[in-house]
Amino acid sequence: MLSESHVIICRYHMFGDSVQQLRVLLVSPSSNTSVVFQRDGNYGDNWYNGQVTLTLTTETTVSDITQKVILLILISSMFNRHYV
């Protein structure tokens, strides 16, 4: 089975009491979901680098990944939650 590595690079800023979680999810063609990157809570008033390396096999093609990588940001306040 052949495999390839692909890298997702992002910068993130998680500052304040209302910041809860940043996740990058990978959904496989069979609808299995895995968390490949996650940060929780307040990281202060700074920017950080995030990096995830995805290793793809011949059963998982790049076209599957480009349509199935999900960025989930969870922010809450005293009154409600927002999903972006």
N, CA and C atoms as an extended XYZ file, in Angstrom:
252
Properties=species:S:1:pos:R:3:atomname:S:1:resname:S:1:resid:I:1 pbc="F F F"
N         0.846       -1.176        0.000 N   MET     1
C         0.000        0.000        0.000 CA  MET     1
C         0.892        1.240        0.000 C   MET     1
N         0.672        2.153       -0.916 N   LEU     2
C         1.444        3.388       -1.003 CA  LEU     2
C         0.880        4.429       -0.049 C   LEU     2
N         1.741        5.333        0.419 N   SER     3
C         1.260        6.417        1.273 CA  SER     3
C         1.973        7.716        0.918 C   SER     3
N         1.290        8.828        1.181 N   GLU     4
C         1.824       10.168        0.961 CA  GLU     4
C         1.541       10.997        2.194 C   GLU     4
N         2.402       11.973        2.482 N   SER     5
C         2.165       12.886        3.593 CA  SER     5
C         1.807       14.265        3.051 C   SER     5
N         0.826       14.883        3.685 N   HIS     6
C         0.398       16.241        3.357 CA  HIS     6
C         0.330       17.025        4.660 C   HIS     6
N         0.702       18.300        4.606 N   VAL     7
C         0.772       19.115        5.811 CA  VAL     7
C        -0.255       20.237        5.730 C   VAL     7
N        -1.009       20.423        6.816 N   ILE     8
C        -1.912       21.564        6.977 CA  ILE     8
C        -1.255       22.491        7.993 C   ILE     8
N        -1.053       23.739        7.613 N   ILE     9
C        -0.425       24.722        8.491 CA  ILE     9
C        -1.409       25.870        8.699 C   ILE     9
N        -1.550       26.302        9.946 N   CYS    10
C        -2.430       27.438       10.229 CA  CYS    10
C        -1.823       28.268       11.355 C   CYS    10
N        -2.329       29.476       11.501 N   ARG    11
C        -1.990       30.330       12.642 CA  ARG    11
C        -3.277       30.557       13.410 C   ARG    11
N        -3.181       30.558       14.727 N   TYR    12
C        -4.387       30.751       15.528 CA  TYR    12
C        -4.113       31.680       16.702 C   TYR    12
N        -5.179       32.355       17.135 N   HIS    13
C        -5.141       33.338       18.218 CA  HIS    13
C        -6.330       33.031       19.112 C   HIS    13
N        -6.081       32.507       20.282 N   MET    14
C        -7.165       32.104       21.193 CA  MET    14
C        -7.001       32.891       22.488 C   MET    14
N        -7.707       34.019       22.569 N   PHE    15
C        -7.548       34.936       23.687 CA  PHE    15
C        -8.908       35.316       24.242 C   PHE    15
N        -9.070       35.243       25.558 N   GLY    16
C       -10.295       35.683       26.219 CA  GLY    16
C       -11.026       34.541       26.903 C   GLY    16
N       -11.916       34.925       27.796 N   ASP    17
C       -12.675       33.940       28.570 CA  ASP    17
C       -13.683       33.168       27.724 C   ASP    17
N       -14.118       33.747       26.602 N   SER    18
C       -15.151       33.084       25.799 CA  SER    18
C       -14.587       32.072       24.804 C   SER    18
N       -13.274       32.007       24.673 N   VAL    19
C       -12.662       31.053       23.744 CA  VAL    19
C       -12.671       29.678       24.385 C   VAL    19
N       -13.183       28.690       23.656 N   GLN    20
C       -13.239       27.346       24.209 CA  GLN    20
C       -12.350       26.368       23.472 C   GLN    20
N       -12.524       26.246       22.149 N   GLN    21
C       -11.854       25.139       21.477 CA  GLN    21
C       -11.647       25.408       19.993 C   GLN    21
N       -10.522       24.926       19.477 N   LEU    22
C       -10.220       24.917       18.051 CA  LEU    22
C        -9.901       23.476       17.688 C   LEU    22
N       -10.562       22.952       16.659 N   ARG    23
C       -10.339       21.569       16.228 CA  ARG    23
C       -10.217       21.502       14.714 C   ARG    23
N        -9.371       20.606       14.262 N   VAL    24
C        -9.346       20.217       12.860 CA  VAL    24
C        -9.749       18.746       12.838 C   VAL    24
N       -10.828       18.455       12.117 N   LEU    25
C       -11.365       17.099       12.047 CA  LEU    25
C       -11.090       16.516       10.671 C   LEU    25
N       -10.862       15.225       10.635 N   LEU    26
C       -10.704       14.507        9.381 CA  LEU    26
C       -11.823       13.490        9.284 C   LEU    26
N       -12.634       13.608        8.230 N   VAL    27
C       -13.746       12.689        8.007 CA  VAL    27
C       -13.358       11.777        6.852 C   VAL    27
N       -13.314       10.486        7.111 N   SER    28
C       -12.927        9.516        6.076 CA  SER    28
C       -14.101        9.261        5.137 C   SER    28
N       -13.840        8.673        3.975 N   PRO    29
C       -14.928        8.350        3.053 CA  PRO    29
C       -16.002        7.463        3.685 C   PRO    29
N       -15.646        6.688        4.703 N   SER    30
C       -16.632        5.840        5.382 CA  SER    30
C       -17.313        6.578        6.539 C   SER    30
N       -17.124        7.906        6.614 N   SER    31
C       -17.754        8.791        7.612 CA  SER    31
C       -17.206        8.628        9.022 C   SER    31
N       -16.056        7.991        9.192 N   ASN    32
C       -15.395        7.975       10.492 CA  ASN    32
C       -14.709        9.320       10.700 C   ASN    32
N       -14.871        9.904       11.872 N   THR    33
C       -14.308       11.211       12.162 CA  THR    33
C       -13.211       11.083       13.202 C   THR    33
N       -12.089       11.746       12.958 N   SER    34
C       -11.014       11.770       13.951 CA  SER    34
C       -10.522       13.202       14.115 C   SER    34
N       -10.142       13.544       15.333 N   VAL    35
C        -9.588       14.859       15.640 CA  VAL    35
C        -8.083       14.770       15.370 C   VAL    35
N        -7.588       15.595       14.444 N   VAL    36
C        -6.167       15.556       14.105 CA  VAL    36
C        -5.403       16.728       14.712 C   VAL    36
N        -6.122       17.733       15.232 N   PHE    37
C        -5.502       18.877       15.896 CA  PHE    37
C        -6.532       19.465       16.836 C   PHE    37
N        -6.132       19.791       18.062 N   GLN    38
C        -7.080       20.391       19.004 CA  GLN    38
C        -6.334       21.268       20.004 C   GLN    38
N        -6.895       22.427       20.273 N   ARG    39
C        -6.418       23.320       21.323 CA  ARG    39
C        -7.640       23.762       22.116 C   ARG    39
N        -7.493       23.850       23.434 N   ASP    40
C        -8.592       24.232       24.316 CA  ASP    40
C        -8.187       25.407       25.198 C   ASP    40
N        -9.122       26.345       25.378 N   GLY    41
C        -8.937       27.404       26.359 CA  GLY    41
C        -8.189       28.627       25.861 C   GLY    41
N        -7.844       29.471       26.808 N   ASN    42
C        -7.221       30.764       26.581 CA  ASN    42
C        -5.703       30.588       26.487 C   ASN    42
N        -5.121       31.000       25.365 N   TYR    43
C        -3.678       30.922       25.175 CA  TYR    43
C        -3.005       32.279       25.296 C   TYR    43
N        -3.746       33.278       25.782 N   GLY    44
C        -3.174       34.614       25.905 CA  GLY    44
C        -3.249       35.378       24.594 C   GLY    44
N        -2.835       36.640       24.650 N   ASP    45
C        -2.930       37.535       23.500 CA  ASP    45
C        -1.723       37.347       22.574 C   ASP    45
N        -1.600       36.141       22.027 N   ASN    46
C        -0.481       35.790       21.154 CA  ASN    46
C        -0.976       34.953       19.982 C   ASN    46
N        -0.233       35.008       18.880 N   TRP    47
C        -0.502       34.151       17.733 CA  TRP    47
C         0.403       32.929       17.814 C   TRP    47
N        -0.138       31.764       17.454 N   TYR    48
C         0.600       30.511       17.492 CA  TYR    48
C         0.527       29.820       16.131 C   TYR    48
N         1.511       28.971       15.871 N   ASN    49
C         1.524       28.164       14.651 CA  ASN    49
C         0.973       26.788       14.966 C   ASN    49
N         0.100       26.305       14.106 N   GLY    50
C        -0.411       24.950       14.219 CA  GLY    50
C        -0.032       24.175       12.974 C   GLY    50
N         0.276       22.907       13.142 N   GLN    51
C         0.656       22.084       12.000 CA  GLN    51
C         0.176       20.658       12.219 C   GLN    51
N        -0.407       20.100       11.172 N   VAL    52
C        -0.872       18.714       11.187 CA  VAL    52
C        -0.319       18.026        9.950 C   VAL    52
N         0.248       16.851       10.123 N   THR    53
C         0.692       16.043        8.991 CA  THR    53
C        -0.287       14.900        8.803 C   THR    53
N        -0.883       14.833        7.621 N   LEU    54
C        -1.816       13.768        7.287 CA  LEU    54
C        -1.105       12.771        6.387 C   LEU    54
N        -1.112       11.523        6.760 N   THR    55
C        -0.534       10.476        5.926 CA  THR    55
C        -1.675        9.757        5.219 C   THR    55
N        -1.668        9.840        3.905 N   LEU    56
C        -2.744        9.279        3.096 CA  LEU    56
C        -2.272        7.982        2.459 C   LEU    56
N        -3.138        6.999        2.448 N   THR    57
C        -2.826        5.729        1.783 CA  THR    57
C        -3.506        5.713        0.420 C   THR    57
N        -3.274        4.666       -0.328 N   THR    58
C        -3.899        4.552       -1.645 CA  THR    58
C        -5.414        4.476       -1.536 C   THR    58
N        -5.929        4.124       -0.364 N   GLU    59
C        -7.381        4.056       -0.170 CA  GLU    59
C        -7.977        5.430        0.116 C   GLU    59
N        -7.153        6.395        0.507 N   THR    60
C        -7.620        7.747        0.801 CA  THR    60
C        -6.904        8.690       -0.150 C   THR    60
N        -7.631        9.309       -1.052 N   THR    61
C        -7.001       10.175       -2.043 CA  THR    61
C        -7.041       11.624       -1.584 C   THR    61
N        -6.247       12.454       -2.227 N   VAL    62
C        -6.220       13.872       -1.880 CA  VAL    62
C        -7.579       14.505       -2.093 C   VAL    62
N        -8.315       14.121       -3.124 N   SER    63
C        -9.636       14.708       -3.363 CA  SER    63
C       -10.591       14.386       -2.214 C   SER    63
N       -10.464       13.200       -1.591 N   ASP    64
C       -11.278       12.889       -0.416 CA  ASP    64
C       -10.973       13.856        0.714 C   ASP    64
N        -9.688       14.145        0.925 N   ILE    65
C        -9.262       14.988        2.031 CA  ILE    65
C        -9.703       16.433        1.822 C   ILE    65
N        -9.563       16.975        0.621 N   THR    66
C        -9.886       18.381        0.402 CA  THR    66
C       -11.362       18.652        0.654 C   THR    66
N       -12.193       17.659        0.531 N   GLN    67
C       -13.610       17.847        0.781 CA  GLN    67
C       -14.013       17.438        2.190 C   GLN    67
N       -13.089       16.854        2.948 N   LYS    68
C       -13.464       16.262        4.219 CA  LYS    68
C       -12.665       16.776        5.421 C   LYS    68
N       -11.855       17.815        5.269 N   VAL    69
C       -11.169       18.408        6.410 CA  VAL    69
C       -12.059       19.526        6.935 C   VAL    69
N       -12.373       19.482        8.220 N   ILE    70
C       -13.311       20.426        8.823 CA  ILE    70
C       -12.607       21.211        9.919 C   ILE    70
N       -12.727       22.526        9.885 N   LEU    71
C       -12.219       23.388       10.932 CA  LEU    71
C       -13.396       23.771       11.819 C   LEU    71
N       -13.325       23.441       13.096 N   LEU    72
C       -14.406       23.707       14.037 CA  LEU    72
C       -13.898       24.657       15.114 C   LEU    72
N       -14.565       25.803       15.263 N   ILE    73
C       -14.206       26.785       16.278 CA  ILE    73
C       -15.390       26.946       17.210 C   ILE    73
N       -15.170       26.755       18.500 N   LEU    74
C       -16.239       26.859       19.486 CA  LEU    74
C       -15.952       28.048       20.393 C   LEU    74
N       -16.884       29.011       20.408 N   ILE    75
C       -16.792       30.217       21.235 CA  ILE    75
C       -18.063       30.285       22.059 C   ILE    75
N       -17.942       30.628       23.332 N   SER    76
C       -19.154       30.763       24.136 CA  SER    76
C       -19.137       32.094       24.867 C   SER    76
N       -20.319       32.518       25.295 N   SER    77
C       -20.457       33.689       26.156 CA  SER    77
C       -21.329       33.266       27.326 C   SER    77
N       -21.638       34.195       28.190 N   MET    78
C       -22.493       33.866       29.330 CA  MET    78
C       -23.883       33.446       28.879 C   MET    78
N       -24.334       33.949       27.722 N   PHE    79
C       -25.714       33.760       27.313 CA  PHE    79
C       -25.930       32.693       26.249 C   PHE    79
N       -24.944       32.472       25.400 N   ASN    80
C       -25.143       31.491       24.328 CA  ASN    80
C       -23.818       30.984       23.797 C   ASN    80
N       -23.917       30.012       22.934 N   ARG    81
C       -22.739       29.451       22.279 CA  ARG    81
C       -22.853       29.685       20.781 C   ARG    81
N       -21.720       29.870       20.155 N   HIS    82
C       -21.661       30.104       18.713 CA  HIS    82
C       -20.772       29.043       18.101 C   HIS    82
N       -21.246       28.405       17.042 N   TYR    83
C       -20.442       27.447       16.301 CA  TYR    83
C       -20.138       28.052       14.944 C   TYR    83
N       -18.855       28.175       14.616 N   VAL    84
C       -18.447       28.794       13.357 CA  VAL    84
C       -17.856       27.742       12.450 C   VAL    84
